[in-house]
């Protein structure tokens, strides 16, 4: 009865061609040109990133003007789990079942929320090998090769802004009805939610800092520290704009770099996010400890904080 991961996202966008170029530059391959001018991209672990024209009626209406996220698809472990999610959605809202059996509804914030049985691909990239001091130096006669372009592995979280008016209802929906667990719950920042079947610090972040609904960012895990830096460098070389400089988050402690996205919001390249299992106790905060980041590069360009 478990939600495993983000299975896909759908955005309604003003310029499908420009957004396709962005996603190709970010390192995703398109696998189809769908109906009504939409395009679907895939992550290496077989999650979809779908873009449809902004006026598409195939997806729920936008919560915000312009290009933005329209639906988040969650991957569940079994058919029985899918039926469970359908039943829980149908308790108080309209549910649509598509030709492939996925179930779709609208959440209390106004975002499309959907469930399907997860279909992960399991690539096995070799873990990075680091030399450490004199007595642990496993990389011998093996010179470091750097990525030549953006190289994301997986969409590890979706971050959205939510207005105060629906905060309690949204928490009840995701935490109460669908068993997302808060890892960090900070009144002044938002609630970081972990899907029941995952170990990541968060798969879903409902951010309180703006009192409106919208996409904040998509986060893609990359294989190593260098890839955080070089994925963003590649995007900047391709003409995209940095939103936040290299740093390490206070919550989740991943290394990050952010790029503005024409799909709406931003994308984050991330490495070394915290993992926590059922033994981890929710941390509650009225005010975030420390700042936004444990560290962040000083320098010109990009935003220094939020
Ligand atoms: Fe993030």
py3Dmol code that shows the C-alpha trace and the ligand (Angstrom):
import py3Dmol

protein = """\
ATOM      1  CA  UNK A   1       0.000   0.000   0.000  1.00  0.00           C
ATOM      2  CA  UNK A   2       3.015   2.177  -0.535  1.00  0.00           C
ATOM      3  CA  UNK A   3       3.933   5.235  -2.558  1.00  0.00           C
ATOM      4  CA  UNK A   4       7.437   4.635  -3.888  1.00  0.00           C
ATOM      5  CA  UNK A   5       8.464   7.780  -5.729  1.00  0.00           C
ATOM      6  CA  UNK A   6       7.508  10.606  -8.075  1.00  0.00           C
ATOM      7  CA  UNK A   7       6.573   8.719 -11.217  1.00  0.00           C
ATOM      8  CA  UNK A   8       6.154  11.739 -13.470  1.00  0.00           C
ATOM      9  CA  UNK A   9       5.106  15.344 -13.806  1.00  0.00           C
ATOM     10  CA  UNK A  10       3.078  17.220 -16.397  1.00  0.00           C
ATOM     11  CA  UNK A  11       3.565  20.898 -17.144  1.00  0.00           C
ATOM     12  CA  UNK A  12       1.410  23.177 -19.269  1.00  0.00           C
ATOM     13  CA  UNK A  13       3.805  25.502 -21.075  1.00  0.00           C
ATOM     14  CA  UNK A  14       3.634  28.550 -23.287  1.00  0.00           C
ATOM     15  CA  UNK A  15       6.463  27.462 -25.602  1.00  0.00           C
ATOM     16  CA  UNK A  16       6.728  23.701 -26.112  1.00  0.00           C
ATOM     17  CA  UNK A  17       9.768  24.053 -28.409  1.00  0.00           C
ATOM     18  CA  UNK A  18      11.753  26.160 -25.928  1.00  0.00           C
ATOM     19  CA  UNK A  19      10.840  23.862 -23.023  1.00  0.00           C
ATOM     20  CA  UNK A  20      11.871  20.832 -25.114  1.00  0.00           C
ATOM     21  CA  UNK A  21      15.246  22.451 -25.743  1.00  0.00           C
ATOM     22  CA  UNK A  22      15.621  23.109 -22.000  1.00  0.00           C
ATOM     23  CA  UNK A  23      14.846  19.502 -21.068  1.00  0.00           C
ATOM     24  CA  UNK A  24      17.207  18.157 -23.751  1.00  0.00           C
ATOM     25  CA  UNK A  25      19.955  20.452 -22.467  1.00  0.00           C
ATOM     26  CA  UNK A  26      19.206  19.288 -18.923  1.00  0.00           C
ATOM     27  CA  UNK A  27      19.961  15.732 -20.021  1.00  0.00           C
ATOM     28  CA  UNK A  28      16.645  14.048 -20.783  1.00  0.00           C
ATOM     29  CA  UNK A  29      15.627  12.162 -23.896  1.00  0.00           C
ATOM     30  CA  UNK A  30      12.214  12.592 -25.470  1.00  0.00           C
ATOM     31  CA  UNK A  31      10.454   9.368 -26.270  1.00  0.00           C
ATOM     32  CA  UNK A  32       7.309  10.525 -27.966  1.00  0.00           C
ATOM     33  CA  UNK A  33       5.395  13.366 -29.405  1.00  0.00           C
ATOM     34  CA  UNK A  34       2.004  13.040 -27.820  1.00  0.00           C
ATOM     35  CA  UNK A  35      -1.409  14.232 -28.810  1.00  0.00           C
ATOM     36  CA  UNK A  36      -2.143  17.944 -29.050  1.00  0.00           C
ATOM     37  CA  UNK A  37       1.472  18.975 -29.493  1.00  0.00           C
ATOM     38  CA  UNK A  38       2.798  17.636 -26.193  1.00  0.00           C
ATOM     39  CA  UNK A  39       6.191  15.991 -25.730  1.00  0.00           C
ATOM     40  CA  UNK A  40       7.283  13.417 -23.142  1.00  0.00           C
ATOM     41  CA  UNK A  41      10.825  13.125 -21.783  1.00  0.00           C
ATOM     42  CA  UNK A  42      12.229  10.350 -19.577  1.00  0.00           C
ATOM     43  CA  UNK A  43      14.704  10.210 -16.733  1.00  0.00           C
ATOM     44  CA  UNK A  44      17.203   7.307 -16.683  1.00  0.00           C
ATOM     45  CA  UNK A  45      15.019   5.562 -14.067  1.00  0.00           C
ATOM     46  CA  UNK A  46      11.927   5.841 -16.286  1.00  0.00           C
ATOM     47  CA  UNK A  47      10.049   8.744 -14.793  1.00  0.00           C
ATOM     48  CA  UNK A  48       8.249  10.969 -17.277  1.00  0.00           C
ATOM     49  CA  UNK A  49       8.487  14.735 -17.732  1.00  0.00           C
ATOM     50  CA  UNK A  50       5.592  15.687 -19.931  1.00  0.00           C
ATOM     51  CA  UNK A  51       4.930  19.088 -21.435  1.00  0.00           C
ATOM     52  CA  UNK A  52       1.647  20.058 -23.060  1.00  0.00           C
ATOM     53  CA  UNK A  53       0.527  23.411 -24.443  1.00  0.00           C
ATOM     54  CA  UNK A  54      -0.590  25.813 -21.719  1.00  0.00           C
ATOM     55  CA  UNK A  55      -4.178  25.797 -22.997  1.00  0.00           C
ATOM     56  CA  UNK A  56      -4.448  21.997 -22.942  1.00  0.00           C
ATOM     57  CA  UNK A  57      -7.642  20.691 -21.417  1.00  0.00           C
ATOM     58  CA  UNK A  58      -6.141  17.179 -21.000  1.00  0.00           C
ATOM     59  CA  UNK A  59      -4.785  18.199 -17.609  1.00  0.00           C
ATOM     60  CA  UNK A  60      -6.292  20.051 -14.640  1.00  0.00           C
ATOM     61  CA  UNK A  61      -6.435  23.854 -14.964  1.00  0.00           C
ATOM     62  CA  UNK A  62      -3.359  25.815 -13.848  1.00  0.00           C
ATOM     63  CA  UNK A  63      -3.042  27.199 -10.317  1.00  0.00           C
ATOM     64  CA  UNK A  64      -0.963  30.086 -11.634  1.00  0.00           C
ATOM     65  CA  UNK A  65      -0.649  32.188 -14.792  1.00  0.00           C
ATOM     66  CA  UNK A  66       1.734  31.094 -17.537  1.00  0.00           C
ATOM     67  CA  UNK A  67       3.858  27.957 -17.695  1.00  0.00           C
ATOM     68  CA  UNK A  68       3.509  25.817 -14.598  1.00  0.00           C
ATOM     69  CA  UNK A  69       3.052  22.330 -13.224  1.00  0.00           C
ATOM     70  CA  UNK A  70      -0.355  20.785 -13.802  1.00  0.00           C
ATOM     71  CA  UNK A  71      -0.120  17.268 -12.382  1.00  0.00           C
ATOM     72  CA  UNK A  72       2.171  15.170 -10.159  1.00  0.00           C
ATOM     73  CA  UNK A  73       2.023  11.399 -10.704  1.00  0.00           C
ATOM     74  CA  UNK A  74       3.002   9.158  -7.779  1.00  0.00           C
ATOM     75  CA  UNK A  75       4.232   5.610  -8.386  1.00  0.00           C
ATOM     76  CA  UNK A  76       2.789   2.967  -6.057  1.00  0.00           C
ATOM     77  CA  UNK A  77       4.049  -0.565  -5.448  1.00  0.00           C
ATOM     78  CA  UNK A  78       1.098  -2.782  -6.437  1.00  0.00           C
ATOM     79  CA  UNK A  79      -2.294  -2.890  -8.168  1.00  0.00           C
ATOM     80  CA  UNK A  80      -3.900  -3.298  -4.742  1.00  0.00           C
ATOM     81  CA  UNK A  81      -2.187  -0.109  -3.634  1.00  0.00           C
ATOM     82  CA  UNK A  82      -3.471   1.687  -6.697  1.00  0.00           C
ATOM     83  CA  UNK A  83      -7.017   0.598  -5.850  1.00  0.00           C
ATOM     84  CA  UNK A  84      -6.482   1.843  -2.304  1.00  0.00           C
ATOM     85  CA  UNK A  85      -5.385   5.262  -3.584  1.00  0.00           C
ATOM     86  CA  UNK A  86      -8.344   5.427  -5.950  1.00  0.00           C
ATOM     87  CA  UNK A  87     -10.721   4.672  -3.088  1.00  0.00           C
ATOM     88  CA  UNK A  88      -9.108   7.324  -0.897  1.00  0.00           C
ATOM     89  CA  UNK A  89      -9.330   9.946  -3.628  1.00  0.00           C
ATOM     90  CA  UNK A  90     -12.925   9.082  -4.444  1.00  0.00           C
ATOM     91  CA  UNK A  91     -13.998   9.706  -0.843  1.00  0.00           C
ATOM     92  CA  UNK A  92     -14.508  13.401  -1.548  1.00  0.00           C
ATOM     93  CA  UNK A  93     -13.469  14.272  -5.120  1.00  0.00           C
ATOM     94  CA  UNK A  94     -13.943  13.353  -8.752  1.00  0.00           C
ATOM     95  CA  UNK A  95     -11.592  10.637 -10.018  1.00  0.00           C
ATOM     96  CA  UNK A  96     -10.751   9.854 -13.600  1.00  0.00           C
ATOM     97  CA  UNK A  97      -9.199   6.521 -14.619  1.00  0.00           C
ATOM     98  CA  UNK A  98      -7.255   6.711 -17.881  1.00  0.00           C
ATOM     99  CA  UNK A  99      -6.718   4.038 -20.563  1.00  0.00           C
ATOM    100  CA  UNK A 100      -3.592   2.760 -18.808  1.00  0.00           C
ATOM    101  CA  UNK A 101      -5.311   2.440 -15.437  1.00  0.00           C
ATOM    102  CA  UNK A 102      -3.725   5.489 -13.781  1.00  0.00           C
ATOM    103  CA  UNK A 103      -6.079   7.435 -11.501  1.00  0.00           C
ATOM    104  CA  UNK A 104      -6.281  11.225 -11.603  1.00  0.00           C
ATOM    105  CA  UNK A 105      -7.858  13.851  -9.349  1.00  0.00           C
ATOM    106  CA  UNK A 106      -7.147  17.371  -8.056  1.00  0.00           C
ATOM    107  CA  UNK A 107      -5.562  17.963  -4.643  1.00  0.00           C
ATOM    108  CA  UNK A 108      -6.677  20.603  -2.091  1.00  0.00           C
ATOM    109  CA  UNK A 109      -4.113  23.082  -3.434  1.00  0.00           C
ATOM    110  CA  UNK A 110      -5.380  22.800  -7.013  1.00  0.00           C
ATOM    111  CA  UNK A 111      -2.612  20.623  -8.476  1.00  0.00           C
ATOM    112  CA  UNK A 112      -3.470  17.501 -10.400  1.00  0.00           C
ATOM    113  CA  UNK A 113      -2.595  14.458  -8.292  1.00  0.00           C
ATOM    114  CA  UNK A 114      -2.409  11.025  -9.851  1.00  0.00           C
ATOM    115  CA  UNK A 115      -1.278   7.492  -9.098  1.00  0.00           C
ATOM    116  CA  UNK A 116      -0.036   4.593 -11.215  1.00  0.00           C
ATOM    117  CA  UNK A 117       1.902   1.395 -10.533  1.00  0.00           C
ATOM    118  CA  UNK A 118       5.568   2.350 -10.587  1.00  0.00           C
ATOM    119  CA  UNK A 119       7.640   1.212 -13.573  1.00  0.00           C
ATOM    120  CA  UNK A 120      11.235   1.865 -12.583  1.00  0.00           C
ATOM    121  CA  UNK A 121      14.214   1.251 -14.804  1.00  0.00           C
ATOM    122  CA  UNK A 122      17.243   0.284 -12.749  1.00  0.00           C
ATOM    123  CA  UNK A 123      20.410   1.587 -14.354  1.00  0.00           C
ATOM    124  CA  UNK A 124      23.493   0.745 -12.308  1.00  0.00           C
ATOM    125  CA  UNK A 125      25.927   3.619 -12.732  1.00  0.00           C
ATOM    126  CA  UNK A 126      29.273   2.901 -11.106  1.00  0.00           C
ATOM    127  CA  UNK A 127      29.622   4.792  -7.821  1.00  0.00           C
ATOM    128  CA  UNK A 128      32.263   7.492  -7.873  1.00  0.00           C
ATOM    129  CA  UNK A 129      35.647   6.507  -6.460  1.00  0.00           C
ATOM    130  CA  UNK A 130      37.488   9.111  -4.417  1.00  0.00           C
ATOM    131  CA  UNK A 131      41.010   9.105  -3.157  1.00  0.00           C
ATOM    132  CA  UNK A 132      41.299  10.091   0.482  1.00  0.00           C
ATOM    133  CA  UNK A 133      44.690  10.794   2.002  1.00  0.00           C
ATOM    134  CA  UNK A 134      47.529   8.295   1.882  1.00  0.00           C
ATOM    135  CA  UNK A 135      45.911   5.153   3.283  1.00  0.00           C
ATOM    136  CA  UNK A 136      42.621   5.083   1.408  1.00  0.00           C
ATOM    137  CA  UNK A 137      43.354   5.784  -2.237  1.00  0.00           C
ATOM    138  CA  UNK A 138      41.417   3.277  -4.341  1.00  0.00           C
ATOM    139  CA  UNK A 139      41.656   5.273  -7.577  1.00  0.00           C
ATOM    140  CA  UNK A 140      45.003   4.214  -9.023  1.00  0.00           C
ATOM    141  CA  UNK A 141      45.915   4.450 -12.729  1.00  0.00           C
ATOM    142  CA  UNK A 142      42.354   5.623 -13.260  1.00  0.00           C
ATOM    143  CA  UNK A 143      42.298   9.317 -14.043  1.00  0.00           C
ATOM    144  CA  UNK A 144      39.197  11.271 -13.145  1.00  0.00           C
ATOM    145  CA  UNK A 145      36.804  11.754 -16.067  1.00  0.00           C
ATOM    146  CA  UNK A 146      34.438  14.703 -15.762  1.00  0.00           C
ATOM    147  CA  UNK A 147      30.905  14.789 -17.192  1.00  0.00           C
ATOM    148  CA  UNK A 148      30.743  16.751 -20.414  1.00  0.00           C
ATOM    149  CA  UNK A 149      27.121  17.802 -19.977  1.00  0.00           C
ATOM    150  CA  UNK A 150      24.168  17.727 -17.546  1.00  0.00           C
ATOM    151  CA  UNK A 151      23.728  14.177 -16.304  1.00  0.00           C
ATOM    152  CA  UNK A 152      20.702  13.753 -13.992  1.00  0.00           C
ATOM    153  CA  UNK A 153      19.797  10.290 -12.721  1.00  0.00           C
ATOM    154  CA  UNK A 154      16.400  10.773 -11.109  1.00  0.00           C
ATOM    155  CA  UNK A 155      13.676  13.290 -10.272  1.00  0.00           C
ATOM    156  CA  UNK A 156      13.931  13.060  -6.478  1.00  0.00           C
ATOM    157  CA  UNK A 157      11.503  15.738  -5.374  1.00  0.00           C
ATOM    158  CA  UNK A 158       8.885  18.217  -6.441  1.00  0.00           C
ATOM    159  CA  UNK A 159       8.674  21.474  -4.460  1.00  0.00           C
ATOM    160  CA  UNK A 160       5.553  23.620  -4.633  1.00  0.00           C
ATOM    161  CA  UNK A 161       4.407  26.860  -3.053  1.00  0.00           C
ATOM    162  CA  UNK A 162       1.101  26.708  -1.222  1.00  0.00           C
ATOM    163  CA  UNK A 163      -1.122  29.441   0.207  1.00  0.00           C
ATOM    164  CA  UNK A 164      -1.882  29.624   3.893  1.00  0.00           C
ATOM    165  CA  UNK A 165      -5.608  29.121   3.271  1.00  0.00           C
ATOM    166  CA  UNK A 166      -5.154  25.464   2.222  1.00  0.00           C
ATOM    167  CA  UNK A 167      -2.194  24.568   4.408  1.00  0.00           C
ATOM    168  CA  UNK A 168      -4.068  22.420   6.930  1.00  0.00           C
ATOM    169  CA  UNK A 169      -6.182  20.713   4.295  1.00  0.00           C
ATOM    170  CA  UNK A 170      -3.112  19.921   2.197  1.00  0.00           C
ATOM    171  CA  UNK A 171      -1.304  18.467   5.208  1.00  0.00           C
ATOM    172  CA  UNK A 172      -4.297  16.289   6.049  1.00  0.00           C
ATOM    173  CA  UNK A 173      -4.516  15.138   2.433  1.00  0.00           C
ATOM    174  CA  UNK A 174      -0.866  14.154   1.952  1.00  0.00           C
ATOM    175  CA  UNK A 175       0.147  13.216   5.500  1.00  0.00           C
ATOM    176  CA  UNK A 176      -3.132  11.863   6.830  1.00  0.00           C
ATOM    177  CA  UNK A 177      -4.700  10.253   3.809  1.00  0.00           C
ATOM    178  CA  UNK A 178      -1.622   9.205   1.822  1.00  0.00           C
ATOM    179  CA  UNK A 179       0.885   8.569   4.640  1.00  0.00           C
ATOM    180  CA  UNK A 180       3.593  11.004   3.641  1.00  0.00           C
ATOM    181  CA  UNK A 181       5.877  11.509   6.638  1.00  0.00           C
ATOM    182  CA  UNK A 182       7.257  14.899   7.611  1.00  0.00           C
ATOM    183  CA  UNK A 183      11.021  14.680   8.084  1.00  0.00           C
ATOM    184  CA  UNK A 184      11.407  18.394   8.794  1.00  0.00           C
ATOM    185  CA  UNK A 185       8.336  20.483   9.588  1.00  0.00           C
ATOM    186  CA  UNK A 186       9.241  24.165   9.863  1.00  0.00           C
ATOM    187  CA  UNK A 187       6.496  26.754  10.373  1.00  0.00           C
ATOM    188  CA  UNK A 188       8.452  29.491   8.629  1.00  0.00           C
ATOM    189  CA  UNK A 189       9.657  27.404   5.658  1.00  0.00           C
ATOM    190  CA  UNK A 190       7.290  24.539   4.948  1.00  0.00           C
ATOM    191  CA  UNK A 191       6.935  20.828   5.367  1.00  0.00           C
ATOM    192  CA  UNK A 192       9.352  18.314   3.831  1.00  0.00           C
ATOM    193  CA  UNK A 193       7.499  15.089   3.105  1.00  0.00           C
ATOM    194  CA  UNK A 194       8.864  11.620   2.483  1.00  0.00           C
ATOM    195  CA  UNK A 195       6.869   9.046   0.511  1.00  0.00           C
ATOM    196  CA  UNK A 196       6.203   5.922   2.571  1.00  0.00           C
ATOM    197  CA  UNK A 197       8.278   3.634   0.348  1.00  0.00           C
ATOM    198  CA  UNK A 198      11.367   5.837   0.020  1.00  0.00           C
ATOM    199  CA  UNK A 199      14.347   6.850   2.143  1.00  0.00           C
ATOM    200  CA  UNK A 200      14.986  10.283   0.654  1.00  0.00           C
ATOM    201  CA  UNK A 201      14.691  13.240   3.036  1.00  0.00           C
ATOM    202  CA  UNK A 202      11.837  14.506   0.900  1.00  0.00           C
ATOM    203  CA  UNK A 203       9.976  13.670  -2.289  1.00  0.00           C
ATOM    204  CA  UNK A 204       7.390  16.437  -1.862  1.00  0.00           C
ATOM    205  CA  UNK A 205       7.955  19.851  -0.324  1.00  0.00           C
ATOM    206  CA  UNK A 206       5.091  22.207   0.420  1.00  0.00           C
ATOM    207  CA  UNK A 207       6.715  25.601   0.838  1.00  0.00           C
ATOM    208  CA  UNK A 208       5.028  28.245   3.012  1.00  0.00           C
ATOM    209  CA  UNK A 209       7.212  31.197   2.217  1.00  0.00           C
ATOM    210  CA  UNK A 210       5.030  32.652  -0.515  1.00  0.00           C
ATOM    211  CA  UNK A 211       1.330  32.816   0.188  1.00  0.00           C
ATOM    212  CA  UNK A 212       0.315  31.476  -3.221  1.00  0.00           C
ATOM    213  CA  UNK A 213       0.123  28.246  -5.196  1.00  0.00           C
ATOM    214  CA  UNK A 214       2.735  27.498  -7.833  1.00  0.00           C
ATOM    215  CA  UNK A 215       5.706  25.432  -8.857  1.00  0.00           C
ATOM    216  CA  UNK A 216       8.845  26.135  -6.871  1.00  0.00           C
ATOM    217  CA  UNK A 217      11.258  23.599  -8.341  1.00  0.00           C
ATOM    218  CA  UNK A 218      11.985  20.085  -9.554  1.00  0.00           C
ATOM    219  CA  UNK A 219      15.077  18.443  -8.065  1.00  0.00           C
ATOM    220  CA  UNK A 220      17.259  16.023 -10.003  1.00  0.00           C
ATOM    221  CA  UNK A 221      19.880  13.884  -8.331  1.00  0.00           C
ATOM    222  CA  UNK A 222      23.213  13.665 -10.138  1.00  0.00           C
ATOM    223  CA  UNK A 223      25.981  11.081  -9.610  1.00  0.00           C
ATOM    224  CA  UNK A 224      28.606  13.100  -7.799  1.00  0.00           C
ATOM    225  CA  UNK A 225      29.699  16.491  -6.542  1.00  0.00           C
ATOM    226  CA  UNK A 226      31.340  17.493  -9.819  1.00  0.00           C
ATOM    227  CA  UNK A 227      28.091  16.779 -11.648  1.00  0.00           C
ATOM    228  CA  UNK A 228      26.222  19.359  -9.545  1.00  0.00           C
ATOM    229  CA  UNK A 229      28.705  21.991 -10.640  1.00  0.00           C
ATOM    230  CA  UNK A 230      29.133  20.845 -14.225  1.00  0.00           C
ATOM    231  CA  UNK A 231      25.463  20.121 -14.971  1.00  0.00           C
ATOM    232  CA  UNK A 232      24.679  23.744 -14.114  1.00  0.00           C
ATOM    233  CA  UNK A 233      27.758  25.002 -15.975  1.00  0.00           C
ATOM    234  CA  UNK A 234      26.546  23.183 -19.061  1.00  0.00           C
ATOM    235  CA  UNK A 235      23.083  24.751 -18.762  1.00  0.00           C
ATOM    236  CA  UNK A 236      24.616  28.219 -18.376  1.00  0.00           C
ATOM    237  CA  UNK A 237      26.791  27.594 -21.448  1.00  0.00           C
ATOM    238  CA  UNK A 238      23.612  26.694 -23.334  1.00  0.00           C
ATOM    239  CA  UNK A 239      22.097  30.088 -22.460  1.00  0.00           C
ATOM    240  CA  UNK A 240      20.026  29.247 -19.363  1.00  0.00           C
ATOM    241  CA  UNK A 241      20.255  31.361 -16.244  1.00  0.00           C
ATOM    242  CA  UNK A 242      21.447  30.425 -12.772  1.00  0.00           C
ATOM    243  CA  UNK A 243      18.989  30.982  -9.948  1.00  0.00           C
ATOM    244  CA  UNK A 244      21.084  30.028  -6.940  1.00  0.00           C
ATOM    245  CA  UNK A 245      24.776  29.443  -6.532  1.00  0.00           C
ATOM    246  CA  UNK A 246      26.433  26.250  -5.385  1.00  0.00           C
ATOM    247  CA  UNK A 247      25.709  25.436  -1.765  1.00  0.00           C
ATOM    248  CA  UNK A 248      24.591  22.805   0.716  1.00  0.00           C
ATOM    249  CA  UNK A 249      21.060  22.888   2.165  1.00  0.00           C
ATOM    250  CA  UNK A 250      20.207  23.052   5.839  1.00  0.00           C
ATOM    251  CA  UNK A 251      17.263  20.654   5.362  1.00  0.00           C
ATOM    252  CA  UNK A 252      18.245  17.454   3.555  1.00  0.00           C
ATOM    253  CA  UNK A 253      21.893  18.629   3.524  1.00  0.00           C
ATOM    254  CA  UNK A 254      22.288  18.000  -0.213  1.00  0.00           C
ATOM    255  CA  UNK A 255      24.682  19.994  -2.315  1.00  0.00           C
ATOM    256  CA  UNK A 256      22.674  22.098  -4.777  1.00  0.00           C
ATOM    257  CA  UNK A 257      22.753  24.419  -7.728  1.00  0.00           C
ATOM    258  CA  UNK A 258      19.587  25.932  -9.288  1.00  0.00           C
ATOM    259  CA  UNK A 259      18.707  26.991 -12.837  1.00  0.00           C
ATOM    260  CA  UNK A 260      15.592  28.945 -13.881  1.00  0.00           C
ATOM    261  CA  UNK A 261      13.225  26.791 -15.924  1.00  0.00           C
ATOM    262  CA  UNK A 262      10.991  27.949 -18.801  1.00  0.00           C
ATOM    263  CA  UNK A 263       8.531  25.247 -17.651  1.00  0.00           C
ATOM    264  CA  UNK A 264       7.935  27.372 -14.538  1.00  0.00           C
ATOM    265  CA  UNK A 265       9.986  27.699 -11.367  1.00  0.00           C
ATOM    266  CA  UNK A 266      13.487  26.263 -11.381  1.00  0.00           C
ATOM    267  CA  UNK A 267      15.351  22.998 -11.496  1.00  0.00           C
ATOM    268  CA  UNK A 268      17.818  21.909  -8.842  1.00  0.00           C
ATOM    269  CA  UNK A 269      20.778  19.624  -9.411  1.00  0.00           C
ATOM    270  CA  UNK A 270      21.454  17.755  -6.164  1.00  0.00           C
ATOM    271  CA  UNK A 271      23.929  15.319  -4.687  1.00  0.00           C
ATOM    272  CA  UNK A 272      24.313  13.629  -1.302  1.00  0.00           C
ATOM    273  CA  UNK A 273      20.832  14.187   0.110  1.00  0.00           C
ATOM    274  CA  UNK A 274      20.084  12.701   3.533  1.00  0.00           C
ATOM    275  CA  UNK A 275      18.318   9.365   3.670  1.00  0.00           C
ATOM    276  CA  UNK A 276      16.234   8.411   6.685  1.00  0.00           C
ATOM    277  CA  UNK A 277      14.228   5.322   7.581  1.00  0.00           C
ATOM    278  CA  UNK A 278      11.272   4.664   9.862  1.00  0.00           C
ATOM    279  CA  UNK A 279      13.427   5.203  12.971  1.00  0.00           C
ATOM    280  CA  UNK A 280      13.898   8.868  12.128  1.00  0.00           C
ATOM    281  CA  UNK A 281      11.708  11.137  14.233  1.00  0.00           C
ATOM    282  CA  UNK A 282      10.044  14.121  12.624  1.00  0.00           C
ATOM    283  CA  UNK A 283      11.858  17.314  13.528  1.00  0.00           C
ATOM    284  CA  UNK A 284       9.501  20.204  14.273  1.00  0.00           C
ATOM    285  CA  UNK A 285      10.648  23.789  14.079  1.00  0.00           C
ATOM    286  CA  UNK A 286       8.869  27.082  14.623  1.00  0.00           C
ATOM    287  CA  UNK A 287      11.858  28.753  13.003  1.00  0.00           C
ATOM    288  CA  UNK A 288      14.409  27.133  10.755  1.00  0.00           C
ATOM    289  CA  UNK A 289      17.701  26.445  12.545  1.00  0.00           C
ATOM    290  CA  UNK A 290      20.530  28.394  10.952  1.00  0.00           C
ATOM    291  CA  UNK A 291      20.042  29.829   7.492  1.00  0.00           C
ATOM    292  CA  UNK A 292      18.827  28.485   4.198  1.00  0.00           C
ATOM    293  CA  UNK A 293      22.192  26.848   3.590  1.00  0.00           C
ATOM    294  CA  UNK A 294      24.975  25.292   5.606  1.00  0.00           C
ATOM    295  CA  UNK A 295      27.252  26.970   3.097  1.00  0.00           C
ATOM    296  CA  UNK A 296      26.857  28.704  -0.237  1.00  0.00           C
ATOM    297  CA  UNK A 297      29.474  30.198  -2.512  1.00  0.00           C
ATOM    298  CA  UNK A 298      29.964  33.905  -2.261  1.00  0.00           C
ATOM    299  CA  UNK A 299      30.287  35.654  -5.565  1.00  0.00           C
ATOM    300  CA  UNK A 300      28.622  37.524  -8.354  1.00  0.00           C
ATOM    301  CA  UNK A 301      25.584  36.130 -10.121  1.00  0.00           C
ATOM    302  CA  UNK A 302      22.725  33.994  -8.908  1.00  0.00           C
ATOM    303  CA  UNK A 303      20.736  34.740  -5.824  1.00  0.00           C
ATOM    304  CA  UNK A 304      22.418  34.686  -2.458  1.00  0.00           C
ATOM    305  CA  UNK A 305      19.407  33.335  -0.632  1.00  0.00           C
ATOM    306  CA  UNK A 306      15.909  32.054  -1.283  1.00  0.00           C
TER     307      UNK A 306
END
"""
ligand_1 = """\
1
LIG
Fe 14.927 21.064 -3.502
"""
view = py3Dmol.view(width=600, height=400)
view.addModel(protein, "pdb")
view.setStyle({"model": 0}, {"cartoon": {"style": "trace"}})
view.addModel(ligand_1, "xyz")
view.setStyle({"model": 1}, {"stick": {}})
view.zoomTo()
view.show()
